């Protein structure tokens, strides 16, 4: 959602560093790479994103706060 709101920018990062990058569905690869490159998502650990998991309220609010601070 945020990727589309931002105008579908070209990602500046790759997901290769994350062991579960293959779990990111094909339609979400570009937006996820953008979110990681923009610093909105930093992963659950240093090498996992857990893309098929559910985000907690705290995680979502952190992502939204980072988006507002970065793109506002």
C-alpha positions as CSV (number, residue, x, y, z in Angstrom):
1,X,0.0,0.0,0.0
2,X,2.7,2.5,1.0
3,X,4.8,1.6,-2.1
4,X,1.8,2.5,-4.4
5,X,1.1,5.6,-2.3
6,X,4.7,6.7,-2.8
7,X,4.2,6.4,-6.6
8,X,5.7,2.9,-7.1
9,X,9.3,4.0,-6.8
10,X,12.2,1.8,-8.0
11,X,13.6,-0.3,-5.2
12,X,17.1,0.6,-4.0
13,X,17.8,-2.7,-2.2
14,X,17.9,-6.4,-2.8
15,X,16.3,-9.1,-0.6
16,X,19.1,-11.6,-1.1
17,X,20.6,-10.9,2.3
18,X,17.5,-12.4,4.0
19,X,17.3,-16.2,4.3
20,X,13.5,-16.1,3.8
21,X,13.5,-13.8,0.7
22,X,12.1,-16.7,-1.4
23,X,9.0,-16.6,0.8
24,X,8.1,-13.1,-0.5
25,X,5.4,-13.6,-3.1
26,X,6.1,-12.4,-6.6
27,X,3.8,-9.5,-6.6
28,X,5.3,-8.2,-3.3
29,X,9.0,-8.5,-4.2
30,X,9.4,-5.0,-5.6
31,X,7.4,-3.3,-2.9
32,X,9.2,-5.3,-0.2
33,X,12.6,-4.5,-1.7
34,X,11.6,-0.8,-1.8
35,X,10.5,-0.9,1.9
36,X,13.8,-2.5,3.0
37,X,15.8,0.0,0.9
38,X,13.9,3.0,2.3
39,X,14.4,1.8,5.8
40,X,10.8,1.2,6.5
41,X,11.3,-2.5,7.2
42,X,14.5,-3.8,8.8
43,X,13.5,-7.4,9.3
44,X,12.7,-9.5,12.3
45,X,16.3,-10.4,12.8
46,X,19.4,-9.5,10.8
47,X,18.7,-12.1,8.1
48,X,14.9,-12.8,8.3
49,X,11.9,-10.8,7.1
50,X,9.2,-13.3,7.9
51,X,7.1,-12.1,5.0
52,X,4.3,-14.7,5.5
53,X,3.9,-13.9,9.2
54,X,1.5,-11.4,10.8
55,X,2.8,-8.0,11.8
56,X,2.1,-6.8,15.3
57,X,0.5,-3.5,16.1
58,X,3.9,-2.2,17.2
59,X,5.5,-3.3,14.0
60,X,2.9,-1.6,11.8
61,X,3.0,1.6,13.8
62,X,6.8,1.6,13.4
63,X,6.6,1.2,9.7
64,X,4.0,4.0,9.4
65,X,6.1,6.3,11.6
66,X,9.2,5.7,9.5
67,X,7.2,6.3,6.3
68,X,5.8,9.6,7.6
69,X,9.3,10.7,8.9
70,X,10.9,9.8,5.6
71,X,8.4,10.9,3.0
72,X,6.6,13.8,4.6
